[in-house]
Amino acid sequence: MPPVIFLLACAVFAQGTSEFVLSGLLPQIAAGTGVSLGAAGLLTSLFAAGMVAGAPVLAMLGSKLPRKLALLTFLGLFSAVHVIGALTTDFPLLLATRALAAFANAGFLSVALAALPSLVAEDAVGRATSVLLSGVTLACIVGVPAGTLLGQYAGWQAAFWAIAAITAAAAVALTTTKFDSPSATSPVYREWRVLTQPRVAATVVKGILVNGGTFAAFTYLGTMTQSASWVPVVLAVFGVGSFVGVTIAGKAGPRILKAGTAVLTAVWVAAFFAAQSLPGLIAAALITGAMAFGVGSALIAAIVTSASKEAPRVAGAIATTAFNLGAVAGPAVAGAVVLDAAHASAAFWVSAAFTAAAMFLRVKK
């Protein structure tokens, strides 16, 4: 695997940490900026929405630049807005930095995913995708707990400084690499026509559904624990499972998709019953994390592979948008089903429903 893939994964690690770490720092941010806890929560929801809106827009803007320059531009913006965020206590300005960070994250991930087919052989795209996405899973295992501890003991701004520093280091390292940029034979907007192809469209919808199921359950995993001291453990176990899942998916390739959605549906159902006890919930967190991210990362790789030949400049944006649409839709549906903390495990049924829908959706050859 080319070293540049691991450099890209380091940048994704910083971005994944930024996306999820605020959930553990909201009380400190609310106190520091003088807003309510509910208002501070807008920092996380705005980031998710920005990822969805930013991927297609930034992919088209980034396509006008050489890939290396586009990646460095997005990393520079991502680092800069975290510096601004660390220096301000003005909530509207902090909110604006989160929107810009989400746009930069979406743009970077779109270009990075689209670049994979030009960096590795066609049969290695799946493995390269898993390495890239391992940055997100490692963020859940290491980045988020470390960032939360740093923010709690040194102030929430310290977490922002750390993310800015890691991002800047990744950008400096990327300046020594080379990227091939696709030739602009037609306007970039025409590449979106690839979504009219049944195979590509079905794979995208599958990706949205599977990731929707993943985040429906993940959002309420801490609430299911019902013991504050065990919440970090359960979330870390889920992160470990997700890392194992993307690693296995990278080695197995498209084969994991043959029975993956059917097995994942069964796993979500089993998780509901297992979650009635703490040991069962911990086991469920490990297995669901592995299966959900394994199947999910394989679908992202499949989207990039199927779309990259006819849409090399927006294939990454399509995959990024599918991933984040699921991250928005899943929790939204689960929120309508989970009535209170005592019934948080009902989110597993939402996950099963999303994945079952993906299971019955056929992808044409």
Buried (B, 14 or more C-beta within 10 A) or exposed (E): EBEBBBBBBBBBBBBBBBBBBBBBBBEBBBEBBEBEEEBBBBBBEBBBBBBBBBBBBBBBBBBEBEBBBBBBBBBBBBBBBBBBBBBBEEBEEBBBBBBBBBBBBBBBBBBBBBBBBEBBEEEBBBBBBBBBBBBBBBBBBBBBBBBBBBBBEEBBBBBBBBBBBBBBBBBEBBEEBEBEBBEEEEEBEEBBEBEEBEBBBBBBBBBBBBBBBBBBBBBBBBBBBBEEEBBBBBBBBBBBBBBBBBBBBBEBBBEBBEEBBBBBBBBBBBBBEBBEEBEBBBBBBBBBBBBBBBBBBBBBBBBBBBBBEBBBBBBBBBBBBBBBBBBBBBBBBBBEBBEEEEEBBBBBBBBBBBBBBBBEBEBEE
